[in-house]
Amino acid sequence: MRVSDFDYDLPADRIATYPPAERGTTRLLVLDRKRGELRHSDYASLDTLLDPGDLLVLNNSKVIRARMLCEKPTGARIELMLLEKHEGAQELALYRGRLKKGDWLLAHGNELLVDALPEEGVARLLRTDGGEVAALFEEHGTVPIPPYLKRDAEALDRERYQTVFAGLPGSVAAPTASLNITGELLARLGDKGVGIGEMTLHVGLGTFLPIRSETFEEHVMHREFYTIPSVTASAIGSARAEGKRVVAVGTTVTRALEHAAERLVESGFRESLSGEADIFLYPGSRFRIIDALLTNFHAPRSTVLMLTAAFAGSDLLKRAYREALENGYRFLSYGDSMLIL
């Protein structure tokens, strides 16, 4: 199996360029791995598809306003894209334009110093007033909606490119599988006895990039910082002990839990864990923690598509994507979802 096996034709009119008018009104394609069956449902009915005692694990990372324009003293404009947060890391940004170490940038009346260029296209920034660079972006930056939407961020994106339970700032892309979770749905899930666990993984731009190599072994996976609190680890352990399902909401949750799988087991599911997830899950990979996956319809040749194929089975996933395309499902971040059981 090669990377090209995960290429497919995605018509532009199937990409959801805007969220639905009302959060939570998207469609849901349900994949039953044991039976090899597909059925159509809707996202708002998620509570009817899960059982009491199942545990839904959410990524509570908050999307920051990561894109900002600034100027050099010459008047040249530089576009900055703040990168996802890592533990103890200094603030780094992708840049478009020409920069060198020691350059000064003016951003909305504030001066930024290019302290270093640690790699091509990446700058380490400092504020001359001693403030936090991230705070400047949060005040003056725009929402970093994906480039494939082919539009500028609008006012509605500030609310809709963010989950209703977002808490810890640090992501530059949304954990999109949970964008359609509403407070009402969470309440219904709780009333049914479905557990809710939270963890944090700060989503990076690399999540959505297509793989340029042809073999899985050649691809170098990006790293994303995560933390799993002890209360969530304990809830996972309890669900497993009771024979209930651990349902990952999104590939971000899946990567964190599977990266931490060995440590979760060794700790007896009692400790808070953190790390830098660089795990690449593709067909043939083993899943040790999750039992079900709620996820979106992903771009061709993306690592998230391959992760989904690894969990669902490549043949069933290809059939599901054909079914979705034939039935008018909307794809990518603002689109419809699938539940893999």
HULINJO-V225925 format. One record per pair of residues at least 4 apart in sequence whose ideal C-beta (glycine too) atoms are under 7 Angstrom apart, sorted by the first residue. I is the first residue (numbers start at 1). J is the second residue. D is the distance in Angstrom with one decimal. If there is no record, write none. Layout:
I&J&D, I&J&D
This chain:
1&5&5.4, 1&283&5.8, 2&214&5.7, 2&215&6.3, 3&211&5.1, 3&213&6.5, 3&214&5.4, 3&215&6.8, 3&216&6.8, 3&301&6.0, 4&214&6.5, 6&300&6.6, 6&301&5.6, 6&305&5.4, 6&306&5.7, 6&309&6.7, 7&300&4.8, 7&301&5.4, 8&300&5.2, 8&321&6.4, 10&14&6.1, 10&15&6.9, 10&299&6.9, 10&300&6.0, 10&331&6.1, 14&325&6.5, 14&330&6.5, 14&331&5.1, 15&148&6.4, 15&331&5.5, 15&332&5.3, 16&330&3.8, 16&331&6.6, 16&332&6.2, 16&334&4.0, 16&335&3.8, 17&149&5.1, 17&151&6.4, 18&334&6.1, 19&160&4.3, 19&334&4.5, 20&25&4.7, 20&26&5.7, 23&160&6.8, 23&180&6.0, 23&182&5.6, 24&43&5.9, 24&44&5.1, 24&180&4.8, 24&182&4.3, 24&185&6.2, 25&44&6.8, 26&43&4.7, 26&180&5.0, 26&335&6.9, 26&336&4.7, 26&337&6.2, 27&40&6.9, 27&42&5.5, 27&43&6.9, 27&329&6.0, 27&336&4.3, 28&41&4.5, 28&42&5.5, 28&43&4.8, 28&336&6.8, 28&337&5.3, 28&338&6.7, 28&339&5.8, 29&38&6.3, 29&40&6.2, 29&320&6.0, 29&323&6.8, 29&324&5.7, 29&329&6.7, 29&338&4.4, 30&38&7.0, 30&39&5.0, 30&41&5.4, 30&49&6.5, 30&339&4.9, 30&341&6.7, 31&38&5.9, 31&312&5.6, 31&316&6.1, 31&320&5.5, 31&338&6.0, 31&339&7.0, 31&340&4.6, 31&341&6.8, 32&37&4.4, 32&341&5.5, 33&312&6.3, 33&313&6.3, 33&316&6.7, 33&340&6.6, 33&341&6.6, 36&316&6.0, 38&319&6.9, 38&320&5.7, 38&323&5.5, 41&45&5.3, 41&49&6.8, 43&180&4.7, 43&337&5.8, 44&185&6.2, 45&49&6.6, 46&50&6.6, 46&185&6.2, 47&185&6.6, 47&188&4.4, 47&189&4.9, 47&192&5.4, 47&194&6.8, 49&339&6.0, 50&54&4.6, 50&189&7.0, 50&194&5.0, 50&247&6.6, 52&192&5.9, 52&193&3.3, 52&194&6.7, 53&193&6.2, 53&239&6.8, 53&242&5.8, 53&244&3.9, 54&194&5.1, 54&195&7.0, 54&239&7.0, 54&244&5.2, 54&245&4.5, 54&247&5.8, 55&195&4.2, 55&197&5.6, 55&235&5.5, 55&236&6.4, 55&239&4.2, 55&244&6.6, 55&246&5.2, 55&247&6.6, 56&189&6.4, 56&194&5.8, 56&195&6.8, 56&196&5.4, 56&247&4.9, 56&249&6.1, 57&197&4.6, 57&199&6.3, 57&232&6.7, 57&246&6.5, 57&247&6.7, 57&248&5.5, 57&249&6.3, 57&253&5.1, 57&257&6.9, 58&165&6.3, 58&178&5.7, 58&196&6.7, 58&198&5.2, 58&249&5.1, 58&253&7.0, 59&175&4.1, 59&178&6.8, 59&199&6.4, 59&200&6.6, 59&201&5.3, 59&249&7.0, 59&250&5.9, 59&252&4.8, 59&253&5.1, 60&165&5.6, 60&166&6.2, 60&167&4.4, 60&168&6.1, 60&198&4.6, 60&200&5.6, 61&166&6.9, 61&168&5.8, 61&170&5.6, 61&171&4.3, 61&175&6.4, 61&200&5.1, 61&201&6.0, 61&202&5.1, 61&203&6.3, 62&162&6.8, 62&166&3.9, 62&167&6.0, 62&168&5.9, 62&169&4.5, 62&170&6.9, 62&171&6.6, 63&143&6.9, 63&161&6.0, 63&162&5.4, 63&166&6.9, 63&171&4.9, 63&174&5.1, 64&82&6.5, 64&134&6.5, 64&137&6.3, 64&138&6.2, 64&169&5.1, 64&170&6.6, 64&171&6.8, 64&172&6.6, 65&137&5.5, 65&138&5.4, 65&141&3.5, 65&142&5.8, 65&143&5.9, 66&81&5.7, 66&82&4.2, 66&137&6.1, 66&141&6.0, 66&144&4.2, 66&172&4.3, 67&81&5.4, 67&141&5.7, 67&142&4.8, 67&144&5.0, 68&80&5.1, 68&107&6.2, 68&137&5.5, 68&140&5.9, 68&141&4.2, 69&77&5.9, 69&79&5.6, 70&78&5.5, 70&80&6.3, 70&105&4.5, 70&106&6.0, 70&107&3.8, 70&112&6.7, 71&75&6.0, 71&76&6.7, 71&77&5.7, 71&78&7.0, 71&105&6.8, 71&106&5.0, 72&76&4.6, 72&78&6.3, 72&103&6.4, 72&105&6.2, 73&104&6.1, 76&97&6.3, 77&97&6.9, 78&95&5.7, 78&96&6.9, 78&97&4.1, 78&99&6.7, 78&105&6.1, 79&95&6.9, 79&96&4.3, 79&97&6.8, 80&93&4.4, 80&95&5.5, 81&93&5.9, 81&94&4.3, 81&144&6.5, 81&172&6.9, 82&91&6.8, 82&93&4.9, 82&134&6.6, 82&137&5.1, 82&172&6.5, 83&92&4.7, 83&93&6.2, 83&94&6.5, 83&172&6.4, 83&204&6.7, 84&170&6.0, 84&171&5.9, 84&172&5.0, 84&202&4.4, 84&203&6.3, 84&204&4.0, 84&224&6.4, 85&170&3.2, 85&202&4.7, 85&225&6.4, 86&225&4.6, 86&276&7.0, 87&225&5.2, 87&274&6.7, 90&124&5.5, 91&125&5.6, 91&133&4.2, 91&134&6.1, 92&122&5.5, 92&123&6.9, 92&124&5.5, 93&123&5.5, 93&125&5.8, 94&121&5.7, 94&122&6.0, 95&99&5.6, 95&121&6.5, 95&123&5.2, 99&103&5.2, 99&114&5.4, 99&117&6.8, 99&123&5.7, 101&114&5.8, 101&116&5.8, 101&117&5.7, 102&114&6.4, 103&114&4.3, 104&111&5.9, 104&113&6.2, 105&112&4.3, 105&114&7.0, 106&111&6.2, 107&112&5.7, 107&136&6.3, 107&140&6.8, 108&140&4.4, 110&127&6.3, 110&129&6.8, 110&136&5.7, 111&128&4.3, 112&125&5.1, 112&126&6.9, 112&127&6.1, 113&125&7.0, 113&126&4.7, 113&128&6.1, 114&123&5.1, 114&125&6.6, 115&124&4.7, 115&125&6.6, 115&126&4.8, 116&124&4.3, 117&122&6.7, 117&123&5.7, 118&122&5.7, 118&124&6.0, 125&133&5.0, 127&131&4.7, 127&133&5.7, 127&136&6.5, 131&135&5.8, 131&136&6.8, 133&137&6.7, 134&138&6.2, 135&139&6.5, 136&140&6.2, 137&141&3.8, 142&153&4.6, 143&153&4.2, 143&157&4.4, 143&158&5.7, 143&161&5.2, 144&172&5.0, 144&173&6.7, 145&149&5.3, 145&153&5.0, 145&157&5.4, 145&161&5.7, 146&173&6.9, 146&208&6.2, 146&333&5.6, 148&332&6.5, 153&157&4.6, 156&160&5.4, 157&161&4.6, 161&174&5.2, 162&166&5.1, 162&174&6.5, 163&175&6.5, 163&178&4.9, 163&179&6.1, 163&181&6.5, 164&181&6.3, 164&182&6.3, 164&183&5.8, 168&200&5.0, 170&202&3.7, 171&202&4.9, 171&203&4.1, 172&203&6.8, 172&204&6.3, 172&205&5.9, 173&203&4.4, 173&204&6.9, 173&205&6.3, 173&207&5.9, 173&208&6.4, 174&179&6.0, 174&203&6.9, 174&333&6.5, 175&203&5.9, 175&250&4.8, 175&252&4.8, 176&250&6.9, 176&296&5.2, 176&333&4.3, 177&249&5.2, 177&250&3.4, 177&294&5.2, 177&295&4.9, 177&296&5.6, 177&337&6.2, 178&249&4.8, 178&250&6.1, 180&337&6.9, 181&185&5.6, 181&186&6.4, 183&187&6.4, 184&188&6.6, 185&189&6.3, 186&190&6.4, 186&196&6.6, 187&191&6.3, 188&192&6.5, 189&194&4.2, 189&196&6.7, 190&194&6.9, 190&196&6.8, 195&235&5.6, 195&239&6.8, 197&232&3.9, 197&235&4.6, 197&236&6.7, 198&232&6.1, 199&226&6.6, 199&227&6.7, 199&228&4.5, 199&229&6.8, 199&232&5.3, 199&253&6.6, 199&256&5.9, 200&226&6.2, 200&227&5.1, 201&224&5.5, 201&226&3.9, 201&252&4.6, 201&255&6.9, 201&256&4.6, 201&277&6.6, 202&224&6.0, 202&225&5.2, 203&207&5.6, 203&224&6.5, 203&252&5.5, 204&222&5.5, 204&224&5.2, 205&209&6.8, 206&222&3.0, 207&304&6.3, 208&299&6.5, 208&302&6.2, 210&299&6.7, 210&300&6.8, 210&301&4.1, 210&302&5.8, 211&219&5.1, 211&301&5.3, 211&303&6.5, 213&218&3.6, 213&219&5.1, 216&280&6.9, 216&282&5.2, 219&280&6.4, 221&278&4.7, 221&279&6.9, 221&280&4.3, 221&303&6.9, 223&276&4.3, 223&277&6.7, 223&278&4.5, 224&276&7.0, 224&277&5.1, 225&276&5.7, 226&256&4.0, 226&274&6.4, 226&275&6.2, 226&277&5.4, 227&272&6.9, 227&274&4.1, 228&232&5.5, 228&233&5.5, 228&256&6.5, 228&260&5.9, 228&272&6.6, 228&273&4.8, 229&272&5.2, 230&234&6.1, 230&270&6.4, 230&271&5.7, 230&272&4.3, 231&235&6.5, 232&236&6.5, 233&237&6.5, 233&264&5.9, 233&269&4.8, 233&270&6.5, 233&271&6.3, 233&272&6.9, 233&273&6.7, 234&238&6.3, 234&269&5.8, 234&270&6.2, 235&239&6.4, 236&240&6.4, 236&246&5.6, 236&264&6.8, 236&269&5.6, 236&289&6.7, 237&241&6.2, 237&268&6.8, 237&269&2.6, 238&242&6.2, 239&244&4.3, 239&245&6.9, 239&246&5.4, 240&246&6.8, 245&291&4.0, 245&292&5.2, 246&289&5.9, 246&290&5.3, 246&291&5.2, 247&291&6.9, 247&292&4.3, 247&294&6.4, 248&253&4.2, 248&254&4.5, 248&257&6.3, 248&290&4.4, 248&293&5.2, 249&253&5.7, 249&294&4.9, 250&254&7.0, 250&294&6.9, 250&295&6.0, 251&255&6.2, 251&295&5.9, 251&304&4.5, 251&307&5.1, 251&308&7.0, 252&256&6.7, 253&257&6.1, 254&258&5.9, 254&290&5.7, 254&293&6.2, 254&307&6.4, 255&259&5.9, 255&277&4.7, 255&279&5.6, 256&260&6.2, 256&277&5.4, 257&261&6.7, 257&289&4.3, 257&290&5.9, 258&279&5.9, 258&281&6.5, 258&287&6.1, 258&288&6.4, 258&289&5.9, 259&275&6.2, 259&277&4.2, 259&279&4.5, 260&264&5.3, 260&273&5.0, 260&275&6.3, 261&265&6.5, 261&288&4.0, 261&289&5.1, 262&266&6.2, 263&267&6.0, 263&273&5.4, 264&269&5.6, 264&273&6.7, 264&289&6.6, 267&271&4.1, 280&303&6.4, 281&285&4.3, 281&307&4.4, 281&310&4.9, 282&306&4.2, 282&310&5.3, 283&309&5.5, 283&310&5.0, 283&314&5.2, 285&310&4.7, 287&311&6.1, 292&339&6.9, 292&340&6.3, 292&341&5.1, 293&311&5.3, 293&340&4.6, 294&337&6.2, 294&339&5.2, 295&308&5.6, 295&337&6.5, 295&338&6.1, 296&332&6.6, 296&333&6.7, 296&335&6.1, 296&337&5.4, 297&321&6.9, 297&324&5.9, 297&329&6.4, 297&331&4.2, 297&332&6.7, 297&335&5.9, 297&336&6.5, 297&338&6.8, 298&302&5.1, 298&304&4.7, 298&305&4.0, 298&308&6.3, 299&305&6.7, 299&332&6.3, 300&305&6.9, 303&307&6.3, 304&308&6.5, 305&309&6.4, 306&310&6.4, 307&311&6.7, 308&312&5.9, 308&317&6.0, 309&314&4.7, 309&317&4.7, 311&340&5.9, 312&316&5.2, 312&317&4.3, 312&340&4.8, 313&317&6.5, 314&318&6.3, 315&319&6.5, 316&320&6.3, 317&321&6.4, 318&322&6.5, 319&323&6.3, 320&324&6.3, 320&338&6.3, 321&325&6.3, 322&326&6.2, 323&327&6.1, 324&329&3.8, 329&335&6.9, 329&336&4.5, 330&335&3.7, 330&336&5.1, 331&335&4.7
